[in-house]
Amino acid sequence: MYIWFYNPVANRLVNYLPETLAPNVITLCGFIFSTLPFFVLFWNFGTKFQNEDGMEIPRWFFLFEAVCYFLYRMFDEMDGKQARRTKNSSPLGLLFDHGCDAFSMGLQAMIIAKCFQ
């Protein structure tokens, strides 16, 4: 999927970004998109992993999760390309990117666990 879709699309989209835009801002935007479904899910359905009320997660949430995950992936691809394009690569930026990615995957695991309970 990366070779045939994410990489070519990110290569095109990054050309539309201003060169003054810091790669860490792109990382932060992607991180926000990856955390939105988590907060929407747990705000509306609580933190209990036991579904005592019998409430089903609505179908719109799964579409919302898919769109947010897609945007997170696109921003994650674009931040590194923007850093190389503007010659703003740094060890701190790499740490921030990988830290956000690791935290996001933990949240995604909790979302999946909540959806399949």
Phi and psi restraints in degrees (range 20) as a CNS / XPLOR table:
assign (resid 1 and name C) (resid 2 and name N)
       (resid 2 and name CA) (resid 2 and name C) 1.0 -62.6 20.0 2
assign (resid 2 and name N) (resid 2 and name CA)
       (resid 2 and name C) (resid 3 and name N) 1.0 -48.0 20.0 2
assign (resid 2 and name C) (resid 3 and name N)
       (resid 3 and name CA) (resid 3 and name C) 1.0 -66.7 20.0 2
assign (resid 3 and name N) (resid 3 and name CA)
       (resid 3 and name C) (resid 4 and name N) 1.0 -40.0 20.0 2
assign (resid 3 and name C) (resid 4 and name N)
       (resid 4 and name CA) (resid 4 and name C) 1.0 -91.7 20.0 2
assign (resid 4 and name N) (resid 4 and name CA)
       (resid 4 and name C) (resid 5 and name N) 1.0 -20.9 20.0 2
assign (resid 4 and name C) (resid 5 and name N)
       (resid 5 and name CA) (resid 5 and name C) 1.0 -126.8 20.0 2
assign (resid 5 and name N) (resid 5 and name CA)
       (resid 5 and name C) (resid 6 and name N) 1.0 -63.4 20.0 2
assign (resid 5 and name C) (resid 6 and name N)
       (resid 6 and name CA) (resid 6 and name C) 1.0 -61.6 20.0 2
assign (resid 6 and name N) (resid 6 and name CA)
       (resid 6 and name C) (resid 7 and name N) 1.0 -46.0 20.0 2
assign (resid 6 and name C) (resid 7 and name N)
       (resid 7 and name CA) (resid 7 and name C) 1.0 -63.9 20.0 2
assign (resid 7 and name N) (resid 7 and name CA)
       (resid 7 and name C) (resid 8 and name N) 1.0 -51.1 20.0 2
assign (resid 7 and name C) (resid 8 and name N)
       (resid 8 and name CA) (resid 8 and name C) 1.0 -63.6 20.0 2
assign (resid 8 and name N) (resid 8 and name CA)
       (resid 8 and name C) (resid 9 and name N) 1.0 -39.4 20.0 2
assign (resid 8 and name C) (resid 9 and name N)
       (resid 9 and name CA) (resid 9 and name C) 1.0 -67.3 20.0 2
assign (resid 9 and name N) (resid 9 and name CA)
       (resid 9 and name C) (resid 10 and name N) 1.0 -42.7 20.0 2
assign (resid 9 and name C) (resid 10 and name N)
       (resid 10 and name CA) (resid 10 and name C) 1.0 -64.7 20.0 2
assign (resid 10 and name N) (resid 10 and name CA)
       (resid 10 and name C) (resid 11 and name N) 1.0 -36.8 20.0 2
assign (resid 10 and name C) (resid 11 and name N)
       (resid 11 and name CA) (resid 11 and name C) 1.0 -60.5 20.0 2
assign (resid 11 and name N) (resid 11 and name CA)
       (resid 11 and name C) (resid 12 and name N) 1.0 -38.5 20.0 2
assign (resid 11 and name C) (resid 12 and name N)
       (resid 12 and name CA) (resid 12 and name C) 1.0 -74.4 20.0 2
assign (resid 12 and name N) (resid 12 and name CA)
       (resid 12 and name C) (resid 13 and name N) 1.0 -43.4 20.0 2
assign (resid 12 and name C) (resid 13 and name N)
       (resid 13 and name CA) (resid 13 and name C) 1.0 -67.1 20.0 2
assign (resid 13 and name N) (resid 13 and name CA)
       (resid 13 and name C) (resid 14 and name N) 1.0 -34.5 20.0 2
assign (resid 13 and name C) (resid 14 and name N)
       (resid 14 and name CA) (resid 14 and name C) 1.0 -65.7 20.0 2
assign (resid 14 and name N) (resid 14 and name CA)
       (resid 14 and name C) (resid 15 and name N) 1.0 -23.4 20.0 2
assign (resid 14 and name C) (resid 15 and name N)
       (resid 15 and name CA) (resid 15 and name C) 1.0 -69.4 20.0 2
assign (resid 15 and name N) (resid 15 and name CA)
       (resid 15 and name C) (resid 16 and name N) 1.0 -20.1 20.0 2
assign (resid 15 and name C) (resid 16 and name N)
       (resid 16 and name CA) (resid 16 and name C) 1.0 -87.1 20.0 2
assign (resid 16 and name N) (resid 16 and name CA)
       (resid 16 and name C) (resid 17 and name N) 1.0 -9.4 20.0 2
assign (resid 16 and name C) (resid 17 and name N)
       (resid 17 and name CA) (resid 17 and name C) 1.0 -80.8 20.0 2
assign (resid 17 and name N) (resid 17 and name CA)
       (resid 17 and name C) (resid 18 and name N) 1.0 143.3 20.0 2
assign (resid 17 and name C) (resid 18 and name N)
       (resid 18 and name CA) (resid 18 and name C) 1.0 -68.1 20.0 2
assign (resid 18 and name N) (resid 18 and name CA)
       (resid 18 and name C) (resid 19 and name N) 1.0 146.3 20.0 2
assign (resid 18 and name C) (resid 19 and name N)
       (resid 19 and name CA) (resid 19 and name C) 1.0 -69.1 20.0 2
assign (resid 19 and name N) (resid 19 and name CA)
       (resid 19 and name C) (resid 20 and name N) 1.0 -16.1 20.0 2
assign (resid 19 and name C) (resid 20 and name N)
       (resid 20 and name CA) (resid 20 and name C) 1.0 -81.4 20.0 2
assign (resid 20 and name N) (resid 20 and name CA)
       (resid 20 and name C) (resid 21 and name N) 1.0 -9.3 20.0 2
assign (resid 20 and name C) (resid 21 and name N)
       (resid 21 and name CA) (resid 21 and name C) 1.0 -76.2 20.0 2
assign (resid 21 and name N) (resid 21 and name CA)
       (resid 21 and name C) (resid 22 and name N) 1.0 121.4 20.0 2
assign (resid 21 and name C) (resid 22 and name N)
       (resid 22 and name CA) (resid 22 and name C) 1.0 -71.7 20.0 2
assign (resid 22 and name N) (resid 22 and name CA)
       (resid 22 and name C) (resid 23 and name N) 1.0 141.3 20.0 2
assign (resid 22 and name C) (resid 23 and name N)
       (resid 23 and name CA) (resid 23 and name C) 1.0 -60.2 20.0 2
assign (resid 23 and name N) (resid 23 and name CA)
       (resid 23 and name C) (resid 24 and name N) 1.0 -31.3 20.0 2
assign (resid 23 and name C) (resid 24 and name N)
       (resid 24 and name CA) (resid 24 and name C) 1.0 -67.4 20.0 2
assign (resid 24 and name N) (resid 24 and name CA)
       (resid 24 and name C) (resid 25 and name N) 1.0 -27.3 20.0 2
assign (resid 24 and name C) (resid 25 and name N)
       (resid 25 and name CA) (resid 25 and name C) 1.0 -68.1 20.0 2
assign (resid 25 and name N) (resid 25 and name CA)
       (resid 25 and name C) (resid 26 and name N) 1.0 -39.0 20.0 2
assign (resid 25 and name C) (resid 26 and name N)
       (resid 26 and name CA) (resid 26 and name C) 1.0 -65.0 20.0 2
assign (resid 26 and name N) (resid 26 and name CA)
       (resid 26 and name C) (resid 27 and name N) 1.0 -42.2 20.0 2
assign (resid 26 and name C) (resid 27 and name N)
       (resid 27 and name CA) (resid 27 and name C) 1.0 -60.0 20.0 2
assign (resid 27 and name N) (resid 27 and name CA)
       (resid 27 and name C) (resid 28 and name N) 1.0 -43.9 20.0 2
assign (resid 27 and name C) (resid 28 and name N)
       (resid 28 and name CA) (resid 28 and name C) 1.0 -64.2 20.0 2
assign (resid 28 and name N) (resid 28 and name CA)
       (resid 28 and name C) (resid 29 and name N) 1.0 -40.1 20.0 2
assign (resid 28 and name C) (resid 29 and name N)
       (resid 29 and name CA) (resid 29 and name C) 1.0 -62.2 20.0 2
assign (resid 29 and name N) (resid 29 and name CA)
       (resid 29 and name C) (resid 30 and name N) 1.0 -44.0 20.0 2
assign (resid 29 and name C) (resid 30 and name N)
       (resid 30 and name CA) (resid 30 and name C) 1.0 -63.5 20.0 2
assign (resid 30 and name N) (resid 30 and name CA)
       (resid 30 and name C) (resid 31 and name N) 1.0 -38.7 20.0 2
assign (resid 30 and name C) (resid 31 and name N)
       (resid 31 and name CA) (resid 31 and name C) 1.0 -64.4 20.0 2
assign (resid 31 and name N) (resid 31 and name CA)
       (resid 31 and name C) (resid 32 and name N) 1.0 -38.9 20.0 2
assign (resid 31 and name C) (resid 32 and name N)
       (resid 32 and name CA) (resid 32 and name C) 1.0 -62.5 20.0 2
assign (resid 32 and name N) (resid 32 and name CA)
       (resid 32 and name C) (resid 33 and name N) 1.0 -43.4 20.0 2
assign (resid 32 and name C) (resid 33 and name N)
       (resid 33 and name CA) (resid 33 and name C) 1.0 -63.8 20.0 2
assign (resid 33 and name N) (resid 33 and name CA)
       (resid 33 and name C) (resid 34 and name N) 1.0 -32.7 20.0 2
assign (resid 33 and name C) (resid 34 and name N)
       (resid 34 and name CA) (resid 34 and name C) 1.0 -77.0 20.0 2
assign (resid 34 and name N) (resid 34 and name CA)
       (resid 34 and name C) (resid 35 and name N) 1.0 -23.5 20.0 2
assign (resid 34 and name C) (resid 35 and name N)
       (resid 35 and name CA) (resid 35 and name C) 1.0 -91.4 20.0 2
assign (resid 35 and name N) (resid 35 and name CA)
       (resid 35 and name C) (resid 36 and name N) 1.0 -20.9 20.0 2
assign (resid 35 and name C) (resid 36 and name N)
       (resid 36 and name CA) (resid 36 and name C) 1.0 -55.2 20.0 2
assign (resid 36 and name N) (resid 36 and name CA)
       (resid 36 and name C) (resid 37 and name N) 1.0 -49.6 20.0 2
assign (resid 36 and name C) (resid 37 and name N)
       (resid 37 and name CA) (resid 37 and name C) 1.0 -61.0 20.0 2
assign (resid 37 and name N) (resid 37 and name CA)
       (resid 37 and name C) (resid 38 and name N) 1.0 -35.0 20.0 2
assign (resid 37 and name C) (resid 38 and name N)
       (resid 38 and name CA) (resid 38 and name C) 1.0 -60.6 20.0 2
assign (resid 38 and name N) (resid 38 and name CA)
       (resid 38 and name C) (resid 39 and name N) 1.0 -49.7 20.0 2
assign (resid 38 and name C) (resid 39 and name N)
       (resid 39 and name CA) (resid 39 and name C) 1.0 -69.0 20.0 2
assign (resid 39 and name N) (resid 39 and name CA)
       (resid 39 and name C) (resid 40 and name N) 1.0 -36.9 20.0 2
assign (resid 39 and name C) (resid 40 and name N)
       (resid 40 and name CA) (resid 40 and name C) 1.0 -63.3 20.0 2
assign (resid 40 and name N) (resid 40 and name CA)
       (resid 40 and name C) (resid 41 and name N) 1.0 -45.2 20.0 2
assign (resid 40 and name C) (resid 41 and name N)
       (resid 41 and name CA) (resid 41 and name C) 1.0 -64.4 20.0 2
assign (resid 41 and name N) (resid 41 and name CA)
       (resid 41 and name C) (resid 42 and name N) 1.0 -49.4 20.0 2
assign (resid 41 and name C) (resid 42 and name N)
       (resid 42 and name CA) (resid 42 and name C) 1.0 -79.2 20.0 2
assign (resid 42 and name N) (resid 42 and name CA)
       (resid 42 and name C) (resid 43 and name N) 1.0 -22.1 20.0 2
assign (resid 42 and name C) (resid 43 and name N)
       (resid 43 and name CA) (resid 43 and name C) 1.0 -71.3 20.0 2
assign (resid 43 and name N) (resid 43 and name CA)
       (resid 43 and name C) (resid 44 and name N) 1.0 -41.2 20.0 2
assign (resid 43 and name C) (resid 44 and name N)
       (resid 44 and name CA) (resid 44 and name C) 1.0 -83.4 20.0 2
assign (resid 44 and name N) (resid 44 and name CA)
       (resid 44 and name C) (resid 45 and name N) 1.0 -29.4 20.0 2
assign (resid 44 and name C) (resid 45 and name N)
       (resid 45 and name CA) (resid 45 and name C) 1.0 -120.9 20.0 2
assign (resid 45 and name N) (resid 45 and name CA)
       (resid 45 and name C) (resid 46 and name N) 1.0 5.1 20.0 2
assign (resid 45 and name C) (resid 46 and name N)
       (resid 46 and name CA) (resid 46 and name C) 1.0 79.5 20.0 2
assign (resid 46 and name N) (resid 46 and name CA)
       (resid 46 and name C) (resid 47 and name N) 1.0 174.7 20.0 2
assign (resid 46 and name C) (resid 47 and name N)
       (resid 47 and name CA) (resid 47 and name C) 1.0 -100.0 20.0 2
assign (resid 47 and name N) (resid 47 and name CA)
       (resid 47 and name C) (resid 48 and name N) 1.0 -2.7 20.0 2
assign (resid 47 and name C) (resid 48 and name N)
       (resid 48 and name CA) (resid 48 and name C) 1.0 -71.7 20.0 2
assign (resid 48 and name N) (resid 48 and name CA)
       (resid 48 and name C) (resid 49 and name N) 1.0 134.4 20.0 2
assign (resid 48 and name C) (resid 49 and name N)
       (resid 49 and name CA) (resid 49 and name C) 1.0 -86.7 20.0 2
assign (resid 49 and name N) (resid 49 and name CA)
       (resid 49 and name C) (resid 50 and name N) 1.0 -6.3 20.0 2
assign (resid 49 and name C) (resid 50 and name N)
       (resid 50 and name CA) (resid 50 and name C) 1.0 -96.5 20.0 2
assign (resid 50 and name N) (resid 50 and name CA)
       (resid 50 and name C) (resid 51 and name N) 1.0 119.7 20.0 2
assign (resid 50 and name C) (resid 51 and name N)
       (resid 51 and name CA) (resid 51 and name C) 1.0 -85.5 20.0 2
assign (resid 51 and name N) (resid 51 and name CA)
       (resid 51 and name C) (resid 52 and name N) 1.0 85.2 20.0 2
assign (resid 51 and name C) (resid 52 and name N)
       (resid 52 and name CA) (resid 52 and name C) 1.0 -79.3 20.0 2
assign (resid 52 and name N) (resid 52 and name CA)
       (resid 52 and name C) (resid 53 and name N) 1.0 -26.6 20.0 2
assign (resid 52 and name C) (resid 53 and name N)
       (resid 53 and name CA) (resid 53 and name C) 1.0 -85.0 20.0 2
assign (resid 53 and name N) (resid 53 and name CA)
       (resid 53 and name C) (resid 54 and name N) 1.0 -10.3 20.0 2
assign (resid 53 and name C) (resid 54 and name N)
       (resid 54 and name CA) (resid 54 and name C) 1.0 73.0 20.0 2
assign (resid 54 and name N) (resid 54 and name CA)
       (resid 54 and name C) (resid 55 and name N) 1.0 18.4 20.0 2
assign (resid 54 and name C) (resid 55 and name N)
       (resid 55 and name CA) (resid 55 and name C) 1.0 -75.8 20.0 2
assign (resid 55 and name N) (resid 55 and name CA)
       (resid 55 and name C) (resid 56 and name N) 1.0 132.1 20.0 2
assign (resid 55 and name C) (resid 56 and name N)
       (resid 56 and name CA) (resid 56 and name C) 1.0 -93.7 20.0 2
assign (resid 56 and name N) (resid 56 and name CA)
       (resid 56 and name C) (resid 57 and name N) 1.0 147.4 20.0 2
assign (resid 56 and name C) (resid 57 and name N)
       (resid 57 and name CA) (resid 57 and name C) 1.0 -75.6 20.0 2
assign (resid 57 and name N) (resid 57 and name CA)
       (resid 57 and name C) (resid 58 and name N) 1.0 128.0 20.0 2
assign (resid 57 and name C) (resid 58 and name N)
       (resid 58 and name CA) (resid 58 and name C) 1.0 -67.5 20.0 2
assign (resid 58 and name N) (resid 58 and name CA)
       (resid 58 and name C) (resid 59 and name N) 1.0 156.2 20.0 2
assign (resid 58 and name C) (resid 59 and name N)
       (resid 59 and name CA) (resid 59 and name C) 1.0 -64.8 20.0 2
assign (resid 59 and name N) (resid 59 and name CA)
       (resid 59 and name C) (resid 60 and name N) 1.0 -30.6 20.0 2
assign (resid 59 and name C) (resid 60 and name N)
       (resid 60 and name CA) (resid 60 and name C) 1.0 -62.3 20.0 2
assign (resid 60 and name N) (resid 60 and name CA)
       (resid 60 and name C) (resid 61 and name N) 1.0 -28.0 20.0 2
assign (resid 60 and name C) (resid 61 and name N)
       (resid 61 and name CA) (resid 61 and name C) 1.0 -64.3 20.0 2
assign (resid 61 and name N) (resid 61 and name CA)
       (resid 61 and name C) (resid 62 and name N) 1.0 -38.2 20.0 2
assign (resid 61 and name C) (resid 62 and name N)
       (resid 62 and name CA) (resid 62 and name C) 1.0 -67.1 20.0 2
assign (resid 62 and name N) (resid 62 and name CA)
       (resid 62 and name C) (resid 63 and name N) 1.0 -37.0 20.0 2
assign (resid 62 and name C) (resid 63 and name N)
       (resid 63 and name CA) (resid 63 and name C) 1.0 -66.6 20.0 2
assign (resid 63 and name N) (resid 63 and name CA)
       (resid 63 and name C) (resid 64 and name N) 1.0 -43.0 20.0 2
assign (resid 63 and name C) (resid 64 and name N)
       (resid 64 and name CA) (resid 64 and name C) 1.0 -59.1 20.0 2
assign (resid 64 and name N) (resid 64 and name CA)
       (resid 64 and name C) (resid 65 and name N) 1.0 -44.6 20.0 2
assign (resid 64 and name C) (resid 65 and name N)
       (resid 65 and name CA) (resid 65 and name C) 1.0 -61.9 20.0 2
assign (resid 65 and name N) (resid 65 and name CA)
       (resid 65 and name C) (resid 66 and name N) 1.0 -42.8 20.0 2
assign (resid 65 and name C) (resid 66 and name N)
       (resid 66 and name CA) (resid 66 and name C) 1.0 -64.7 20.0 2
assign (resid 66 and name N) (resid 66 and name CA)
       (resid 66 and name C) (resid 67 and name N) 1.0 -43.2 20.0 2
assign (resid 66 and name C) (resid 67 and name N)
       (resid 67 and name CA) (resid 67 and name C) 1.0 -65.8 20.0 2
assign (resid 67 and name N) (resid 67 and name CA)
       (resid 67 and name C) (resid 68 and name N) 1.0 -44.3 20.0 2
assign (resid 67 and name C) (resid 68 and name N)
       (resid 68 and name CA) (resid 68 and name C) 1.0 -64.7 20.0 2
assign (resid 68 and name N) (resid 68 and name CA)
       (resid 68 and name C) (resid 69 and name N) 1.0 -39.1 20.0 2
assign (resid 68 and name C) (resid 69 and name N)
       (resid 69 and name CA) (resid 69 and name C) 1.0 -66.6 20.0 2
assign (resid 69 and name N) (resid 69 and name CA)
       (resid 69 and name C) (resid 70 and name N) 1.0 -39.4 20.0 2
assign (resid 69 and name C) (resid 70 and name N)
       (resid 70 and name CA) (resid 70 and name C) 1.0 -61.3 20.0 2
assign (resid 70 and name N) (resid 70 and name CA)
       (resid 70 and name C) (resid 71 and name N) 1.0 -46.2 20.0 2
assign (resid 70 and name C) (resid 71 and name N)
       (resid 71 and name CA) (resid 71 and name C) 1.0 -64.6 20.0 2
assign (resid 71 and name N) (resid 71 and name CA)
       (resid 71 and name C) (resid 72 and name N) 1.0 -39.2 20.0 2
assign (resid 71 and name C) (resid 72 and name N)
       (resid 72 and name CA) (resid 72 and name C) 1.0 -59.2 20.0 2
assign (resid 72 and name N) (resid 72 and name CA)
       (resid 72 and name C) (resid 73 and name N) 1.0 -45.6 20.0 2
assign (resid 72 and name C) (resid 73 and name N)
       (resid 73 and name CA) (resid 73 and name C) 1.0 -63.6 20.0 2
assign (resid 73 and name N) (resid 73 and name CA)
       (resid 73 and name C) (resid 74 and name N) 1.0 -40.5 20.0 2
assign (resid 73 and name C) (resid 74 and name N)
       (resid 74 and name CA) (resid 74 and name C) 1.0 -66.2 20.0 2
assign (resid 74 and name N) (resid 74 and name CA)
       (resid 74 and name C) (resid 75 and name N) 1.0 -44.8 20.0 2
assign (resid 74 and name C) (resid 75 and name N)
       (resid 75 and name CA) (resid 75 and name C) 1.0 -64.5 20.0 2
assign (resid 75 and name N) (resid 75 and name CA)
       (resid 75 and name C) (resid 76 and name N) 1.0 -35.9 20.0 2
assign (resid 75 and name C) (resid 76 and name N)
       (resid 76 and name CA) (resid 76 and name C) 1.0 -65.5 20.0 2
assign (resid 76 and name N) (resid 76 and name CA)
       (resid 76 and name C) (resid 77 and name N) 1.0 -36.3 20.0 2
assign (resid 76 and name C) (resid 77 and name N)
       (resid 77 and name CA) (resid 77 and name C) 1.0 -70.7 20.0 2
assign (resid 77 and name N) (resid 77 and name CA)
       (resid 77 and name C) (resid 78 and name N) 1.0 -39.3 20.0 2
assign (resid 77 and name C) (resid 78 and name N)
       (resid 78 and name CA) (resid 78 and name C) 1.0 -74.5 20.0 2
assign (resid 78 and name N) (resid 78 and name CA)
       (resid 78 and name C) (resid 79 and name N) 1.0 -27.2 20.0 2
assign (resid 78 and name C) (resid 79 and name N)
       (resid 79 and name CA) (resid 79 and name C) 1.0 -66.0 20.0 2
assign (resid 79 and name N) (resid 79 and name CA)
       (resid 79 and name C) (resid 80 and name N) 1.0 -41.2 20.0 2
assign (resid 79 and name C) (resid 80 and name N)
       (resid 80 and name CA) (resid 80 and name C) 1.0 -68.7 20.0 2
assign (resid 80 and name N) (resid 80 and name CA)
       (resid 80 and name C) (resid 81 and name N) 1.0 -37.6 20.0 2
assign (resid 80 and name C) (resid 81 and name N)
       (resid 81 and name CA) (resid 81 and name C) 1.0 -66.9 20.0 2
assign (resid 81 and name N) (resid 81 and name CA)
       (resid 81 and name C) (resid 82 and name N) 1.0 -38.3 20.0 2
assign (resid 81 and name C) (resid 82 and name N)
       (resid 82 and name CA) (resid 82 and name C) 1.0 -66.7 20.0 2
assign (resid 82 and name N) (resid 82 and name CA)
       (resid 82 and name C) (resid 83 and name N) 1.0 -38.7 20.0 2
assign (resid 82 and name C) (resid 83 and name N)
       (resid 83 and name CA) (resid 83 and name C) 1.0 -63.7 20.0 2
assign (resid 83 and name N) (resid 83 and name CA)
       (resid 83 and name C) (resid 84 and name N) 1.0 -42.4 20.0 2
assign (resid 83 and name C) (resid 84 and name N)
       (resid 84 and name CA) (resid 84 and name C) 1.0 -71.5 20.0 2
assign (resid 84 and name N) (resid 84 and name CA)
       (resid 84 and name C) (resid 85 and name N) 1.0 -36.3 20.0 2
assign (resid 84 and name C) (resid 85 and name N)
       (resid 85 and name CA) (resid 85 and name C) 1.0 -65.4 20.0 2
assign (resid 85 and name N) (resid 85 and name CA)
       (resid 85 and name C) (resid 86 and name N) 1.0 -40.7 20.0 2
assign (resid 85 and name C) (resid 86 and name N)
       (resid 86 and name CA) (resid 86 and name C) 1.0 -96.1 20.0 2
assign (resid 86 and name N) (resid 86 and name CA)
       (resid 86 and name C) (resid 87 and name N) 1.0 2.3 20.0 2
assign (resid 86 and name C) (resid 87 and name N)
       (resid 87 and name CA) (resid 87 and name C) 1.0 57.4 20.0 2
assign (resid 87 and name N) (resid 87 and name CA)
       (resid 87 and name C) (resid 88 and name N) 1.0 42.7 20.0 2
assign (resid 87 and name C) (resid 88 and name N)
       (resid 88 and name CA) (resid 88 and name C) 1.0 -111.3 20.0 2
assign (resid 88 and name N) (resid 88 and name CA)
       (resid 88 and name C) (resid 89 and name N) 1.0 22.7 20.0 2
assign (resid 88 and name C) (resid 89 and name N)
       (resid 89 and name CA) (resid 89 and name C) 1.0 -68.0 20.0 2
assign (resid 89 and name N) (resid 89 and name CA)
       (resid 89 and name C) (resid 90 and name N) 1.0 138.1 20.0 2
assign (resid 89 and name C) (resid 90 and name N)
       (resid 90 and name CA) (resid 90 and name C) 1.0 -150.2 20.0 2
assign (resid 90 and name N) (resid 90 and name CA)
       (resid 90 and name C) (resid 91 and name N) 1.0 156.2 20.0 2
assign (resid 90 and name C) (resid 91 and name N)
       (resid 91 and name CA) (resid 91 and name C) 1.0 -61.9 20.0 2
assign (resid 91 and name N) (resid 91 and name CA)
       (resid 91 and name C) (resid 92 and name N) 1.0 -34.9 20.0 2
assign (resid 91 and name C) (resid 92 and name N)
       (resid 92 and name CA) (resid 92 and name C) 1.0 -66.1 20.0 2
assign (resid 92 and name N) (resid 92 and name CA)
       (resid 92 and name C) (resid 93 and name N) 1.0 -40.7 20.0 2
assign (resid 92 and name C) (resid 93 and name N)
       (resid 93 and name CA) (resid 93 and name C) 1.0 -63.2 20.0 2
assign (resid 93 and name N) (resid 93 and name CA)
       (resid 93 and name C) (resid 94 and name N) 1.0 -39.9 20.0 2
assign (resid 93 and name C) (resid 94 and name N)
       (resid 94 and name CA) (resid 94 and name C) 1.0 -64.7 20.0 2
assign (resid 94 and name N) (resid 94 and name CA)
       (resid 94 and name C) (resid 95 and name N) 1.0 -41.9 20.0 2
assign (resid 94 and name C) (resid 95 and name N)
       (resid 95 and name CA) (resid 95 and name C) 1.0 -64.2 20.0 2
assign (resid 95 and name N) (resid 95 and name CA)
       (resid 95 and name C) (resid 96 and name N) 1.0 -42.4 20.0 2
assign (resid 95 and name C) (resid 96 and name N)
       (resid 96 and name CA) (resid 96 and name C) 1.0 -62.6 20.0 2
assign (resid 96 and name N) (resid 96 and name CA)
       (resid 96 and name C) (resid 97 and name N) 1.0 -43.7 20.0 2
assign (resid 96 and name C) (resid 97 and name N)
       (resid 97 and name CA) (resid 97 and name C) 1.0 -62.5 20.0 2
assign (resid 97 and name N) (resid 97 and name CA)
       (resid 97 and name C) (resid 98 and name N) 1.0 -49.7 20.0 2
assign (resid 97 and name C) (resid 98 and name N)
       (resid 98 and name CA) (resid 98 and name C) 1.0 -69.5 20.0 2
assign (resid 98 and name N) (resid 98 and name CA)
       (resid 98 and name C) (resid 99 and name N) 1.0 -33.4 20.0 2
assign (resid 98 and name C) (resid 99 and name N)
       (resid 99 and name CA) (resid 99 and name C) 1.0 -64.6 20.0 2
assign (resid 99 and name N) (resid 99 and name CA)
       (resid 99 and name C) (resid 100 and name N) 1.0 -44.7 20.0 2
assign (resid 99 and name C) (resid 100 and name N)
       (resid 100 and name CA) (resid 100 and name C) 1.0 -63.7 20.0 2
assign (resid 100 and name N) (resid 100 and name CA)
       (resid 100 and name C) (resid 101 and name N) 1.0 -40.1 20.0 2
assign (resid 100 and name C) (resid 101 and name N)
       (resid 101 and name CA) (resid 101 and name C) 1.0 -62.7 20.0 2
assign (resid 101 and name N) (resid 101 and name CA)
       (resid 101 and name C) (resid 102 and name N) 1.0 -44.9 20.0 2
assign (resid 101 and name C) (resid 102 and name N)
       (resid 102 and name CA) (resid 102 and name C) 1.0 -65.0 20.0 2
assign (resid 102 and name N) (resid 102 and name CA)
       (resid 102 and name C) (resid 103 and name N) 1.0 -43.3 20.0 2
assign (resid 102 and name C) (resid 103 and name N)
       (resid 103 and name CA) (resid 103 and name C) 1.0 -64.7 20.0 2
assign (resid 103 and name N) (resid 103 and name CA)
       (resid 103 and name C) (resid 104 and name N) 1.0 -40.2 20.0 2
assign (resid 103 and name C) (resid 104 and name N)
       (resid 104 and name CA) (resid 104 and name C) 1.0 -63.1 20.0 2
assign (resid 104 and name N) (resid 104 and name CA)
       (resid 104 and name C) (resid 105 and name N) 1.0 -39.7 20.0 2
assign (resid 104 and name C) (resid 105 and name N)
       (resid 105 and name CA) (resid 105 and name C) 1.0 -67.8 20.0 2
assign (resid 105 and name N) (resid 105 and name CA)
       (resid 105 and name C) (resid 106 and name N) 1.0 -33.0 20.0 2
assign (resid 105 and name C) (resid 106 and name N)
       (resid 106 and name CA) (resid 106 and name C) 1.0 -63.9 20.0 2
assign (resid 106 and name N) (resid 106 and name CA)
       (resid 106 and name C) (resid 107 and name N) 1.0 -42.1 20.0 2
assign (resid 106 and name C) (resid 107 and name N)
       (resid 107 and name CA) (resid 107 and name C) 1.0 -65.7 20.0 2
assign (resid 107 and name N) (resid 107 and name CA)
       (resid 107 and name C) (resid 108 and name N) 1.0 -39.4 20.0 2
assign (resid 107 and name C) (resid 108 and name N)
       (resid 108 and name CA) (resid 108 and name C) 1.0 -62.2 20.0 2
assign (resid 108 and name N) (resid 108 and name CA)
       (resid 108 and name C) (resid 109 and name N) 1.0 -38.9 20.0 2
assign (resid 108 and name C) (resid 109 and name N)
       (resid 109 and name CA) (resid 109 and name C) 1.0 -63.6 20.0 2
assign (resid 109 and name N) (resid 109 and name CA)
       (resid 109 and name C) (resid 110 and name N) 1.0 -39.6 20.0 2
assign (resid 109 and name C) (resid 110 and name N)
       (resid 110 and name CA) (resid 110 and name C) 1.0 -68.5 20.0 2
assign (resid 110 and name N) (resid 110 and name CA)
       (resid 110 and name C) (resid 111 and name N) 1.0 -36.0 20.0 2
assign (resid 110 and name C) (resid 111 and name N)
       (resid 111 and name CA) (resid 111 and name C) 1.0 -63.4 20.0 2
assign (resid 111 and name N) (resid 111 and name CA)
       (resid 111 and name C) (resid 112 and name N) 1.0 -45.6 20.0 2
assign (resid 111 and name C) (resid 112 and name N)
       (resid 112 and name CA) (resid 112 and name C) 1.0 -63.0 20.0 2
assign (resid 112 and name N) (resid 112 and name CA)
       (resid 112 and name C) (resid 113 and name N) 1.0 -41.9 20.0 2
assign (resid 112 and name C) (resid 113 and name N)
       (resid 113 and name CA) (resid 113 and name C) 1.0 -62.6 20.0 2
assign (resid 113 and name N) (resid 113 and name CA)
       (resid 113 and name C) (resid 114 and name N) 1.0 -41.3 20.0 2
assign (resid 113 and name C) (resid 114 and name N)
       (resid 114 and name CA) (resid 114 and name C) 1.0 -66.9 20.0 2
assign (resid 114 and name N) (resid 114 and name CA)
       (resid 114 and name C) (resid 115 and name N) 1.0 -38.7 20.0 2
assign (resid 114 and name C) (resid 115 and name N)
       (resid 115 and name CA) (resid 115 and name C) 1.0 -70.0 20.0 2
assign (resid 115 and name N) (resid 115 and name CA)
       (resid 115 and name C) (resid 116 and name N) 1.0 -30.6 20.0 2
assign (resid 115 and name C) (resid 116 and name N)
       (resid 116 and name CA) (resid 116 and name C) 1.0 -99.3 20.0 2
assign (resid 116 and name N) (resid 116 and name CA)
       (resid 116 and name C) (resid 117 and name N) 1.0 10.2 20.0 2
